[in-house]
């Protein structure tokens, strides 16, 4: 249910802001032994450059925390390596 609601919210927001979305992937998994949903997609809004987005949702018994990492695809040589490891520094405590 959380996956479907999150995807619907993402599509609604993109329409509201006049953005087009690329292919969206949703993965269930773990980051630092924490349950997580990971959404990966690209977006283009109006005449701006294409943006690559990694959106994470972490949850425990009483919280949902969302982290969004994004960068211009034209700058992927600068950011891709950092962004692939930065999420591993996050820890959600009760």
C-alpha positions in Angstrom: 0.0 0.0 0.0 2.8 2.4 0.8 4.4 1.7 -2.6 1.2 2.5 -4.5 0.4 5.6 -2.4 4.0 6.9 -2.9 3.9 6.3 -6.6 0.5 8.1 -6.9 1.8 11.0 -4.9 4.9 11.3 -7.2 2.7 11.3 -10.3 0.4 13.9 -8.9 3.3 16.2 -7.9 4.9 15.9 -11.3 1.6 17.0 -13.0 1.2 19.8 -10.5 4.7 21.2 -11.2 4.6 20.6 -14.9 7.2 17.9 -14.9 7.6 14.8 -17.0 8.9 11.6 -15.3 11.2 9.0 -16.8 10.9 5.3 -15.9 10.3 4.9 -12.2 11.6 1.9 -10.3 10.6 1.0 -6.8 12.7 -1.4 -4.7 12.2 -2.8 -1.3 15.3 -3.4 0.7 17.6 -2.5 3.5 20.0 0.4 4.1 22.1 0.0 7.3 19.8 -2.8 8.4 16.8 -0.5 8.1 13.7 -1.3 6.1 13.6 1.0 3.1 11.7 1.7 -0.1 13.9 3.2 -2.9 12.4 5.1 -5.8 14.6 5.9 -8.7 13.5 8.1 -11.6 14.5 11.1 -13.8 12.4 14.2 -14.2 12.3 17.2 -16.5 10.5 20.3 -15.4 9.7 23.0 -17.9 12.9 24.1 -19.7 15.3 22.9 -17.0 17.9 20.1 -17.3 17.0 16.5 -16.7 17.4 15.5 -13.0 18.2 12.1 -11.6 16.4 11.3 -8.4 16.8 8.7 -5.6 14.1 8.9 -3.1 14.2 6.7 0.1 11.5 6.0 2.6 12.6 4.5 5.9 10.2 3.3 8.5 10.1 1.8 11.9 7.2 1.1 14.3 6.2 4.8 14.6 8.0 6.9 12.0 8.4 7.3 8.2 11.4 9.3 7.2 11.9 10.4 3.6 15.3 11.4 2.0 15.5 12.7 -1.5 18.9 12.9 -3.3 19.0 14.5 -6.8 21.4 15.9 -9.3 21.5 17.0 -12.9 22.2 14.1 -15.3 24.7 16.3 -17.0 26.7 16.4 -13.8 26.5 12.6 -13.1 30.3 12.3 -13.4 30.6 14.7 -10.5 27.9 13.3 -8.2 27.0 9.7 -9.0 29.8 8.1 -6.9 29.1 10.3 -3.9 25.4 9.7 -4.0 25.8 6.0 -4.2 27.5 5.9 -0.9 26.0 8.9 1.0 22.8 7.1 1.9 24.8 4.5 3.8 25.7 7.2 6.4 22.0 7.5 7.4 20.8 5.8 10.6 17.2 6.0 11.9 16.9 5.4 15.6 13.8 4.9 17.7 
